[in-house]
């Protein structure tokens, strides 16, 4: 029987997978309710600053994944 979910096989893969899981958890409903306030953070509403943080952290996790997991593969 085939697995519906493919699990990482190395510790580098687990780090990248857990990073993505943290980004997903940070972007779901309860967290949005906590930052949806009428305060300004760096001149923008807190919800907008939180959204920027989610976007930049997702990009950082992808770069980390390319550097960690990508170095195991060769393009020969």
N, CA and C atoms as a LAMMPS dump frame, in Angstrom:
ITEM: TIMESTEP
0
ITEM: NUMBER OF ATOMS
228
ITEM: BOX BOUNDS ff ff ff
-5.0000000000000000e+02 5.0000000000000000e+02
-5.0000000000000000e+02 5.0000000000000000e+02
-5.0000000000000000e+02 5.0000000000000000e+02
ITEM: ATOMS id mol type element x y z
1 1 1 N 0.843 -1.183 0
2 1 2 C 0 0 0
3 1 3 C 0.886 1.244 0
4 2 1 N 0.576 2.179 -0.859
5 2 2 C 1.366 3.402 -0.96
6 2 3 C 0.946 4.415 0.088
7 3 1 N 1.924 5.151 0.584
8 3 2 C 1.631 6.193 1.559
9 3 3 C 1.082 7.429 0.855
10 4 1 N 0.075 8.071 1.43
11 4 2 C -0.432 9.301 0.817
12 4 3 C 0.487 10.499 1.073
13 5 1 N 1.336 10.406 2.087
14 5 2 C 2.247 11.496 2.447
15 5 3 C 3.67 10.958 2.4
16 6 1 N 4.551 11.693 1.75
17 6 2 C 5.957 11.316 1.695
18 6 3 C 6.683 12.016 2.829
19 7 1 N 7.349 11.254 3.678
20 7 2 C 8.059 11.82 4.817
21 7 3 C 9.531 12.045 4.469
22 8 1 N 10.158 13.049 5.07
23 8 2 C 11.579 13.282 4.822
24 8 3 C 12.424 12.112 5.331
25 9 1 N 13.583 11.927 4.696
26 9 2 C 14.449 10.813 5.086
27 9 3 C 15.707 11.27 5.812
28 10 1 N 15.973 12.575 5.857
29 10 2 C 17.17 13.065 6.523
30 10 3 C 16.792 14.129 7.548
31 11 1 N 17.741 14.465 8.406
32 11 2 C 17.472 15.504 9.408
33 11 3 C 17.325 16.863 8.736
34 12 1 N 17.973 17.074 7.597
35 12 2 C 17.831 18.34 6.87
36 12 3 C 16.409 18.48 6.338
37 13 1 N 15.875 17.4 5.823
38 13 2 C 14.498 17.416 5.341
39 13 3 C 13.504 17.662 6.451
40 14 1 N 13.759 17.093 7.621
41 14 2 C 12.873 17.317 8.777
42 14 3 C 12.922 18.771 9.236
43 15 1 N 14.094 19.398 9.173
44 15 2 C 14.21 20.812 9.564
45 15 3 C 13.394 21.685 8.624
46 16 1 N 13.524 21.45 7.324
47 16 2 C 12.779 22.245 6.342
48 16 3 C 11.28 21.994 6.47
49 17 1 N 10.888 20.749 6.659
50 17 2 C 9.464 20.424 6.807
51 17 3 C 8.869 21.059 8.057
52 18 1 N 9.601 21.02 9.153
53 18 2 C 9.082 21.64 10.379
54 18 3 C 9.042 23.157 10.25
55 19 1 N 9.969 23.733 9.506
56 19 2 C 9.918 25.18 9.256
57 19 3 C 8.678 25.573 8.484
58 20 1 N 8.35 24.808 7.443
59 20 2 C 7.126 25.083 6.699
60 20 3 C 5.894 24.886 7.562
61 21 1 N 5.907 23.887 8.418
62 21 2 C 4.778 23.667 9.312
63 21 3 C 4.594 24.853 10.265
64 22 1 N 5.693 25.393 10.767
65 22 2 C 5.606 26.568 11.64
66 22 3 C 5.06 27.785 10.905
67 23 1 N 5.448 27.967 9.649
68 23 2 C 4.916 29.084 8.863
69 23 3 C 3.417 28.914 8.639
70 24 1 N 2.989 27.698 8.358
71 24 2 C 1.56 27.45 8.164
72 24 3 C 0.791 27.704 9.448
73 25 1 N 1.313 27.245 10.571
74 25 2 C 0.646 27.465 11.862
75 25 3 C 0.594 28.959 12.193
76 26 1 N 1.641 29.688 11.839
77 26 2 C 1.665 31.125 12.12
78 26 3 C 0.661 31.9 11.274
79 27 1 N 0.218 31.327 10.168
80 27 2 C -0.707 32.033 9.298
81 27 3 C -2.156 31.641 9.422
82 28 1 N -2.503 30.773 10.353
83 28 2 C -3.896 30.33 10.469
84 28 3 C -4.691 31.236 11.405
85 29 1 N -5.957 30.963 11.514
86 29 2 C -6.924 31.845 12.146
87 29 3 C -6.584 32.332 13.563
88 30 1 N -6.235 31.493 14.526
89 30 2 C -6.016 32.044 15.873
90 30 3 C -4.875 33.072 15.917
91 31 1 N -3.833 32.84 15.17
92 31 2 C -2.724 33.792 15.166
93 31 3 C -3.146 35.118 14.53
94 32 1 N -3.942 35.067 13.496
95 32 2 C -4.421 36.284 12.846
96 32 3 C -5.275 37.097 13.822
97 33 1 N -6.072 36.418 14.621
98 33 2 C -6.892 37.118 15.618
99 33 3 C -6.054 37.837 16.659
100 34 1 N -4.892 37.295 16.973
101 34 2 C -4.017 37.928 17.966
102 34 3 C -3.325 39.173 17.424
103 35 1 N -3.032 39.2 16.146
104 35 2 C -2.31 40.355 15.603
105 35 3 C -3.231 41.355 14.917
106 36 1 N -4.501 41.073 14.82
107 36 2 C -5.435 41.981 14.166
108 36 3 C -5.86 43.067 15.149
109 37 1 N -4.964 43.986 15.402
110 37 2 C -5.191 45.096 16.335
111 37 3 C -5 46.423 15.604
112 38 1 N -5.469 47.475 16.196
113 38 2 C -5.349 48.804 15.604
114 38 3 C -4.058 49.491 16.053
115 39 1 N -2.961 48.783 16.004
116 39 2 C -1.667 49.367 16.347
117 39 3 C -0.785 49.38 15.107
118 40 1 N 0.14 50.334 15.081
119 40 2 C 1.058 50.436 13.957
120 40 3 C 2.397 49.804 14.312
121 41 1 N 2.931 49.032 13.378
122 41 2 C 4.246 48.416 13.521
123 41 3 C 5.044 48.851 12.299
124 42 1 N 6.089 49.625 12.512
125 42 2 C 6.895 50.175 11.424
126 42 3 C 6.052 50.967 10.43
127 43 1 N 5.021 51.63 10.911
128 43 2 C 4.194 52.493 10.082
129 43 3 C 3.056 51.805 9.351
130 44 1 N 2.893 50.526 9.531
131 44 2 C 1.785 49.796 8.898
132 44 3 C 0.985 49.091 9.994
133 45 1 N -0.262 48.753 9.718
134 45 2 C -1.041 48.011 10.726
135 45 3 C -0.371 46.683 11.082
136 46 1 N -0.612 46.219 12.274
137 46 2 C 0.034 45.001 12.764
138 46 3 C -0.264 43.797 11.884
139 47 1 N -1.468 43.707 11.333
140 47 2 C -1.826 42.579 10.481
141 47 3 C -1 42.58 9.192
142 48 1 N -0.736 43.753 8.636
143 48 2 C 0.083 43.849 7.426
144 48 3 C 1.526 43.47 7.743
145 49 1 N 2.045 43.942 8.866
146 49 2 C 3.406 43.578 9.27
147 49 3 C 3.506 42.067 9.5
148 50 1 N 2.484 41.474 10.085
149 50 2 C 2.458 40.021 10.3
150 50 3 C 2.437 39.287 8.961
151 51 1 N 1.679 39.795 8.007
152 51 2 C 1.631 39.176 6.68
153 51 3 C 2.995 39.241 5.995
154 52 1 N 3.671 40.376 6.099
155 52 2 C 5.024 40.489 5.543
156 52 3 C 5.972 39.504 6.216
157 53 1 N 5.845 39.345 7.505
158 53 2 C 6.686 38.397 8.225
159 53 3 C 6.452 36.962 7.746
160 54 1 N 5.204 36.611 7.502
161 54 2 C 4.871 35.277 6.991
162 54 3 C 5.479 35.074 5.607
163 55 1 N 5.349 36.059 4.74
164 55 2 C 5.871 35.948 3.374
165 55 3 C 7.383 35.823 3.381
166 56 1 N 8.071 36.672 4.131
167 56 2 C 9.529 36.631 4.164
168 56 3 C 10.055 35.366 4.837
169 57 1 N 9.359 34.874 5.854
170 57 2 C 9.809 33.638 6.491
171 57 3 C 9.599 32.437 5.572
172 58 1 N 8.543 32.459 4.773
173 58 2 C 8.336 31.384 3.796
174 58 3 C 9.457 31.386 2.763
175 59 1 N 9.845 32.56 2.288
176 59 2 C 10.961 32.656 1.338
177 59 3 C 12.263 32.189 1.979
178 60 1 N 12.48 32.537 3.235
179 60 2 C 13.703 32.119 3.926
180 60 3 C 13.751 30.599 4.098
181 61 1 N 12.619 29.984 4.401
182 61 2 C 12.57 28.525 4.533
183 61 3 C 12.865 27.86 3.189
184 62 1 N 12.348 28.441 2.095
185 62 2 C 12.622 27.867 0.775
186 62 3 C 14.096 27.976 0.408
187 63 1 N 14.722 29.111 0.734
188 63 2 C 16.157 29.265 0.479
189 63 3 C 16.944 28.268 1.323
190 64 1 N 16.581 28.139 2.581
191 64 2 C 17.236 27.17 3.459
192 64 3 C 17.077 25.748 2.927
193 65 1 N 15.882 25.424 2.446
194 65 2 C 15.644 24.104 1.882
195 65 3 C 16.481 23.849 0.646
196 66 1 N 16.613 24.843 -0.212
197 66 2 C 17.443 24.673 -1.405
198 66 3 C 18.909 24.484 -1.047
199 67 1 N 19.359 25.173 -0.03
200 67 2 C 20.763 25.046 0.358
201 67 3 C 21.042 23.753 1.106
202 68 1 N 20.157 23.347 1.996
203 68 2 C 20.382 22.141 2.787
204 68 3 C 20.109 20.865 1.995
205 69 1 N 18.924 20.755 1.434
206 69 2 C 18.531 19.535 0.775
207 69 3 C 19.124 19.469 -0.627
208 70 1 N 19.3 20.6 -1.281
209 70 2 C 19.824 20.627 -2.628
210 70 3 C 21.278 20.242 -2.737
211 71 1 N 22.046 20.393 -1.66
212 71 2 C 23.47 20.039 -1.731
213 71 3 C 23.69 18.54 -1.725
214 72 1 N 22.682 17.754 -1.334
215 72 2 C 22.816 16.302 -1.353
216 72 3 C 22.689 15.747 -2.781
217 73 1 N 22.02 16.486 -3.648
218 73 2 C 21.809 16.023 -5.016
219 73 3 C 22.873 16.633 -5.92
220 74 1 N 23.303 15.881 -6.911
221 74 2 C 24.246 16.407 -7.875
222 74 3 C 23.585 16.493 -9.248
223 75 1 N 24 17.442 -10.072
224 75 2 C 23.414 17.644 -11.384
225 75 3 C 24.202 16.958 -12.484
226 76 1 N 25.003 15.981 -12.16
227 76 2 C 25.829 15.293 -13.173
228 76 3 C 24.987 14.499 -14.124
